[in-house]
């Protein structure tokens, strides 16, 4: 606990993904007080043409009550 899943368009390097994971890890440690060993982070790349069907509708519209940061689109 916690497990974070980041869904984004393809195109970032492995180095960028690792840096993102490091910063999210630090934010979790500082903000909710968890230990680094309990954090897991996954990156799922979703092509733009699939975003609406696989991310926007089920994860954003379908779970809007769970969103703590809503998109501006």
N, CA, C and O atoms as CSV, one atom per row, in Angstrom:
chain,resi,resn,atom,element,x,y,z
A,1,UNK,N,N,0.848,-1.167,0.000
A,1,UNK,CA,C,0.000,0.000,0.000
A,1,UNK,C,C,0.885,1.218,0.000
A,1,UNK,O,O,1.772,1.294,0.850
A,2,UNK,N,N,0.725,2.127,-0.838
A,2,UNK,CA,C,-0.220,2.213,-1.936
A,2,UNK,C,C,0.349,1.671,-3.253
A,2,UNK,O,O,1.559,1.514,-3.414
A,3,UNK,N,N,-0.562,1.393,-4.180
A,3,UNK,CA,C,-0.198,1.017,-5.543
A,3,UNK,C,C,-0.744,2.106,-6.457
A,3,UNK,O,O,-1.937,2.408,-6.422
A,4,UNK,N,N,0.113,2.690,-7.265
A,4,UNK,CA,C,-0.261,3.788,-8.154
A,4,UNK,C,C,-0.148,3.305,-9.592
A,4,UNK,O,O,0.856,2.706,-9.979
A,5,UNK,N,N,-1.186,3.570,-10.380
A,5,UNK,CA,C,-1.167,3.242,-11.804
A,5,UNK,C,C,-1.248,4.551,-12.578
A,5,UNK,O,O,-2.175,5.341,-12.396
A,6,UNK,N,N,-0.275,4.764,-13.434
A,6,UNK,CA,C,-0.225,5.962,-14.260
A,6,UNK,C,C,-0.536,5.537,-15.691
A,6,UNK,O,O,0.166,4.707,-16.270
A,7,UNK,N,N,-1.590,6.113,-16.252
A,7,UNK,CA,C,-1.952,5.827,-17.630
A,7,UNK,C,C,-1.644,7.074,-18.439
A,7,UNK,O,O,-2.086,8.173,-18.101
A,8,UNK,N,N,-0.882,6.895,-19.508
A,8,UNK,CA,C,-0.501,8.037,-20.326
A,8,UNK,C,C,-0.217,7.594,-21.750
A,8,UNK,O,O,-0.050,6.408,-22.036
A,9,UNK,N,N,-0.168,8.578,-22.633
A,9,UNK,CA,C,0.166,8.296,-24.027
A,9,UNK,C,C,1.583,7.729,-24.109
A,9,UNK,O,O,2.424,8.054,-23.271
A,10,UNK,N,N,1.853,6.905,-25.088
A,10,UNK,CA,C,3.218,6.408,-25.309
A,10,UNK,C,C,4.161,7.546,-25.703
A,10,UNK,O,O,3.726,8.611,-26.141
A,11,UNK,N,N,5.451,7.295,-25.539
A,11,UNK,CA,C,6.440,8.254,-26.025
A,11,UNK,C,C,7.448,8.712,-24.998
A,11,UNK,O,O,8.430,9.366,-25.349
A,12,UNK,N,N,7.230,8.386,-23.737
A,12,UNK,CA,C,8.213,8.768,-22.715
A,12,UNK,C,C,9.298,7.705,-22.645
A,12,UNK,O,O,9.054,6.526,-22.901
A,13,UNK,N,N,10.486,8.140,-22.296
A,13,UNK,CA,C,11.594,7.199,-22.162
A,13,UNK,C,C,11.493,6.458,-20.835
A,13,UNK,O,O,10.774,6.873,-19.927
A,14,UNK,N,N,12.220,5.365,-20.742
A,14,UNK,CA,C,12.271,4.624,-19.485
A,14,UNK,C,C,12.847,5.506,-18.380
A,14,UNK,O,O,12.412,5.436,-17.230
A,15,UNK,N,N,13.815,6.325,-18.729
A,15,UNK,CA,C,14.409,7.248,-17.753
A,15,UNK,C,C,13.363,8.229,-17.226
A,15,UNK,O,O,13.328,8.499,-16.025
A,16,UNK,N,N,12.523,8.758,-18.088
A,16,UNK,CA,C,11.461,9.675,-17.653
A,16,UNK,C,C,10.477,8.967,-16.732
A,16,UNK,O,O,10.056,9.530,-15.722
A,17,UNK,N,N,10.111,7.743,-17.072
A,17,UNK,CA,C,9.182,6.975,-16.238
A,17,UNK,C,C,9.787,6.695,-14.867
A,17,UNK,O,O,9.094,6.788,-13.853
A,18,UNK,N,N,11.051,6.358,-14.829
A,18,UNK,CA,C,11.709,6.092,-13.546
A,18,UNK,C,C,11.811,7.351,-12.700
A,18,UNK,O,O,11.620,7.298,-11.485
A,19,UNK,N,N,12.109,8.484,-13.330
A,19,UNK,CA,C,12.178,9.742,-12.590
A,19,UNK,C,C,10.793,10.101,-12.036
A,19,UNK,O,O,10.675,10.554,-10.897
A,20,UNK,N,N,9.758,9.899,-12.839
A,20,UNK,CA,C,8.397,10.138,-12.379
A,20,UNK,C,C,8.066,9.255,-11.178
A,20,UNK,O,O,7.502,9.725,-10.190
A,21,UNK,N,N,8.419,7.986,-11.269
A,21,UNK,CA,C,8.170,7.053,-10.164
A,21,UNK,C,C,8.912,7.480,-8.900
A,21,UNK,O,O,8.368,7.380,-7.801
A,22,UNK,N,N,10.137,7.949,-9.047
A,22,UNK,CA,C,10.910,8.420,-7.889
A,22,UNK,C,C,10.221,9.604,-7.225
A,22,UNK,O,O,10.133,9.665,-5.998
A,23,UNK,N,N,9.731,10.544,-8.029
A,23,UNK,CA,C,9.102,11.746,-7.469
A,23,UNK,C,C,7.753,11.419,-6.822
A,23,UNK,O,O,7.408,11.982,-5.783
A,24,UNK,N,N,7.002,10.520,-7.431
A,24,UNK,CA,C,5.734,10.100,-6.834
A,24,UNK,C,C,6.001,9.360,-5.531
A,24,UNK,O,O,5.291,9.550,-4.544
A,25,UNK,N,N,7.029,8.517,-5.531
A,25,UNK,CA,C,7.402,7.799,-4.318
A,25,UNK,C,C,7.717,8.783,-3.194
A,25,UNK,O,O,7.231,8.622,-2.074
A,26,UNK,N,N,8.516,9.785,-3.482
A,26,UNK,CA,C,8.875,10.783,-2.462
A,26,UNK,C,C,7.646,11.531,-1.968
A,26,UNK,O,O,7.502,11.781,-0.771
A,27,UNK,N,N,6.761,11.886,-2.895
A,27,UNK,CA,C,5.541,12.597,-2.500
A,27,UNK,C,C,4.676,11.743,-1.585
A,27,UNK,O,O,4.112,12.253,-0.617
A,28,UNK,N,N,4.563,10.458,-1.876
A,28,UNK,CA,C,3.776,9.562,-1.024
A,28,UNK,C,C,4.390,9.436,0.367
A,28,UNK,O,O,3.682,9.483,1.373
A,29,UNK,N,N,5.695,9.278,0.415
A,29,UNK,CA,C,6.384,9.160,1.704
A,29,UNK,C,C,6.162,10.421,2.543
A,29,UNK,O,O,5.836,10.343,3.728
A,30,UNK,N,N,6.343,11.583,1.909
A,30,UNK,CA,C,6.228,12.855,2.627
A,30,UNK,C,C,4.785,13.196,2.994
A,30,UNK,O,O,4.537,13.788,4.045
A,31,UNK,N,N,3.838,12.828,2.141
A,31,UNK,CA,C,2.454,13.257,2.331
A,31,UNK,C,C,1.631,12.317,3.190
A,31,UNK,O,O,0.873,12.769,4.049
A,32,UNK,N,N,1.768,11.007,2.970
A,32,UNK,CA,C,0.926,10.084,3.742
A,32,UNK,C,C,1.708,9.214,4.713
A,32,UNK,O,O,1.132,8.398,5.433
A,33,UNK,N,N,3.023,9.391,4.728
A,33,UNK,CA,C,3.832,8.724,5.733
A,33,UNK,C,C,4.041,7.236,5.542
A,33,UNK,O,O,4.315,6.522,6.506
A,34,UNK,N,N,3.916,6.762,4.326
A,34,UNK,CA,C,4.148,5.331,4.107
A,34,UNK,C,C,5.644,5.061,3.906
A,34,UNK,O,O,6.434,5.981,3.700
A,35,UNK,N,N,5.999,3.814,3.969
A,35,UNK,CA,C,7.397,3.434,3.763
A,35,UNK,C,C,7.636,3.141,2.285
A,35,UNK,O,O,6.743,2.660,1.588
A,36,UNK,N,N,8.835,3.432,1.819
A,36,UNK,CA,C,9.161,3.212,0.414
A,36,UNK,C,C,8.931,1.763,0.002
A,36,UNK,O,O,8.474,1.502,-1.111
A,37,UNK,N,N,9.239,0.828,0.879
A,37,UNK,CA,C,9.113,-0.587,0.525
A,37,UNK,C,C,7.667,-1.010,0.285
A,37,UNK,O,O,7.425,-2.074,-0.285
A,38,UNK,N,N,6.707,-0.197,0.708
A,38,UNK,CA,C,5.301,-0.556,0.517
A,38,UNK,C,C,4.680,0.065,-0.731
A,38,UNK,O,O,3.508,-0.174,-1.019
A,39,UNK,N,N,5.444,0.850,-1.468
A,39,UNK,CA,C,4.931,1.561,-2.638
A,39,UNK,C,C,5.241,0.773,-3.912
A,39,UNK,O,O,6.359,0.299,-4.114
A,40,UNK,N,N,4.223,0.647,-4.764
A,40,UNK,CA,C,4.446,0.103,-6.102
A,40,UNK,C,C,3.814,1.063,-7.105
A,40,UNK,O,O,2.775,1.669,-6.844
A,41,UNK,N,N,4.469,1.184,-8.259
A,41,UNK,CA,C,4.017,2.116,-9.290
A,41,UNK,C,C,4.099,1.421,-10.641
A,41,UNK,O,O,5.120,0.824,-10.984
A,42,UNK,N,N,3.016,1.503,-11.400
A,42,UNK,CA,C,2.979,0.934,-12.745
A,42,UNK,C,C,2.676,2.040,-13.752
A,42,UNK,O,O,1.970,3.000,-13.445
A,43,UNK,N,N,3.217,1.891,-14.950
A,43,UNK,CA,C,2.923,2.809,-16.045
A,43,UNK,C,C,2.270,1.999,-17.157
A,43,UNK,O,O,2.826,1.007,-17.628
A,44,UNK,N,N,1.095,2.428,-17.565
A,44,UNK,CA,C,0.391,1.801,-18.668
A,44,UNK,C,C,0.283,2.809,-19.802
A,44,UNK,O,O,-0.314,3.874,-19.644
A,45,UNK,N,N,0.856,2.469,-20.931
A,45,UNK,CA,C,0.789,3.358,-22.083
A,45,UNK,C,C,-0.471,3.047,-22.890
A,45,UNK,O,O,-0.739,1.899,-23.241
A,46,UNK,N,N,-1.230,4.100,-23.170
A,46,UNK,CA,C,-2.480,3.964,-23.913
A,46,UNK,C,C,-2.412,4.900,-25.116
A,46,UNK,O,O,-2.273,6.111,-24.942
A,47,UNK,N,N,-2.506,4.367,-26.325
A,47,UNK,CA,C,-2.466,5.227,-27.514
A,47,UNK,C,C,-3.624,6.231,-27.519
A,47,UNK,O,O,-4.703,5.933,-27.007
A,48,UNK,N,N,-3.403,7.413,-28.094
A,48,UNK,CA,C,-4.449,8.441,-28.105
A,48,UNK,C,C,-5.785,7.953,-28.653
A,48,UNK,O,O,-6.840,8.345,-28.155
A,49,UNK,N,N,-5.747,7.108,-29.665
A,49,UNK,CA,C,-6.998,6.636,-30.258
A,49,UNK,C,C,-7.775,5.696,-29.341
A,49,UNK,O,O,-8.957,5.446,-29.578
A,50,UNK,N,N,-7.136,5.176,-28.306
A,50,UNK,CA,C,-7.798,4.285,-27.345
A,50,UNK,C,C,-8.125,4.972,-26.018
A,50,UNK,O,O,-8.777,4.376,-25.160
A,51,UNK,N,N,-7.682,6.208,-25.843
A,51,UNK,CA,C,-7.827,6.901,-24.575
A,51,UNK,C,C,-9.280,7.002,-24.117
A,51,UNK,O,O,-9.599,6.701,-22.967
A,52,UNK,N,N,-10.146,7.423,-25.017
A,52,UNK,CA,C,-11.553,7.593,-24.650
A,52,UNK,C,C,-12.171,6.283,-24.178
A,52,UNK,O,O,-12.846,6.250,-23.149
A,53,UNK,N,N,-11.949,5.226,-24.911
A,53,UNK,CA,C,-12.590,3.941,-24.611
A,53,UNK,C,C,-11.999,3.256,-23.379
A,53,UNK,O,O,-12.737,2.680,-22.579
A,54,UNK,N,N,-10.667,3.313,-23.219
A,54,UNK,CA,C,-10.027,2.540,-22.145
A,54,UNK,C,C,-9.683,3.337,-20.894
A,54,UNK,O,O,-9.461,2.760,-19.830
A,55,UNK,N,N,-9.638,4.664,-21.019
A,55,UNK,CA,C,-9.278,5.475,-19.849
A,55,UNK,C,C,-10.370,6.489,-19.505
A,55,UNK,O,O,-10.924,6.455,-18.406
A,56,UNK,N,N,-10.677,7.382,-20.433
A,56,UNK,CA,C,-11.591,8.478,-20.116
A,56,UNK,C,C,-12.966,7.989,-19.648
A,56,UNK,O,O,-13.429,8.375,-18.574
A,57,UNK,N,N,-13.601,7.166,-20.429
A,57,UNK,CA,C,-14.957,6.732,-20.059
A,57,UNK,C,C,-14.968,5.857,-18.799
A,57,UNK,O,O,-15.715,6.157,-17.867
A,58,UNK,N,N,-14.170,4.789,-18.740
A,58,UNK,CA,C,-14.273,3.936,-17.536
A,58,UNK,C,C,-13.575,4.491,-16.298
A,58,UNK,O,O,-14.071,4.311,-15.185
A,59,UNK,N,N,-12.436,5.160,-16.468
A,59,UNK,CA,C,-11.636,5.568,-15.307
A,59,UNK,C,C,-11.918,6.995,-14.830
A,59,UNK,O,O,-11.761,7.296,-13.646
A,60,UNK,N,N,-12.327,7.864,-15.737
A,60,UNK,CA,C,-12.551,9.269,-15.365
A,60,UNK,C,C,-14.044,9.550,-15.217
A,60,UNK,O,O,-14.500,9.940,-14.143
A,61,UNK,N,N,-14.801,9.354,-16.289
A,61,UNK,CA,C,-16.250,9.559,-16.188
A,61,UNK,C,C,-16.897,8.530,-15.266
A,61,UNK,O,O,-17.744,8.868,-14.439
A,62,UNK,N,N,-16.492,7.283,-15.416
A,62,UNK,CA,C,-17.120,6.209,-14.655
A,62,UNK,C,C,-16.771,6.181,-13.181
A,62,UNK,O,O,-17.454,5.520,-12.398
A,63,UNK,N,N,-15.740,6.874,-12.796
A,63,UNK,CA,C,-15.328,6.893,-11.384
A,63,UNK,C,C,-15.106,8.329,-10.907
A,63,UNK,O,O,-14.207,8.590,-10.108
A,64,UNK,N,N,-15.912,9.240,-11.391
A,64,UNK,CA,C,-15.694,10.662,-11.090
A,64,UNK,C,C,-15.774,10.970,-9.596
A,64,UNK,O,O,-15.165,11.934,-9.132
A,65,UNK,N,N,-16.514,10.165,-8.843
A,65,UNK,CA,C,-16.602,10.390,-7.397
A,65,UNK,C,C,-15.273,10.121,-6.691
A,65,UNK,O,O,-15.040,10.623,-5.591
A,66,UNK,N,N,-14.404,9.332,-7.320
A,66,UNK,CA,C,-13.103,9.005,-6.726
A,66,UNK,C,C,-12.001,9.973,-7.119
A,66,UNK,O,O,-10.929,9.965,-6.514
A,67,UNK,N,N,-12.244,10.803,-8.118
A,67,UNK,CA,C,-11.199,11.703,-8.591
A,67,UNK,C,C,-10.906,12.789,-7.568
A,67,UNK,O,O,-11.824,13.428,-7.054
A,68,UNK,N,N,-9.653,12.996,-7.276
A,68,UNK,CA,C,-9.254,14.113,-6.421
A,68,UNK,C,C,-8.657,15.245,-7.254
A,68,UNK,O,O,-8.476,16.361,-6.766
A,69,UNK,N,N,-8.356,14.946,-8.499
A,69,UNK,CA,C,-7.891,15.953,-9.469
A,69,UNK,C,C,-8.555,15.604,-10.790
A,69,UNK,O,O,-8.264,14.565,-11.382
A,70,UNK,N,N,-9.450,16.474,-11.251
A,70,UNK,CA,C,-10.175,16.234,-12.493
A,70,UNK,C,C,-9.450,16.888,-13.664
A,70,UNK,O,O,-8.825,17.936,-13.503
A,71,UNK,N,N,-9.530,16.269,-14.849
A,71,UNK,CA,C,-8.880,16.853,-16.013
A,71,UNK,C,C,-9.611,18.101,-16.484
A,71,UNK,O,O,-10.788,18.293,-16.181
A,72,UNK,N,N,-8.914,18.936,-17.216
A,72,UNK,CA,C,-9.518,20.178,-17.706
A,72,UNK,C,C,-10.075,20.056,-19.106
A,72,UNK,O,O,-10.350,21.070,-19.748
A,73,UNK,N,N,-10.248,18.852,-19.592
A,73,UNK,CA,C,-10.822,18.692,-20.938
A,73,UNK,C,C,-12.215,18.140,-20.881
A,73,UNK,O,O,-12.845,17.943,-21.920
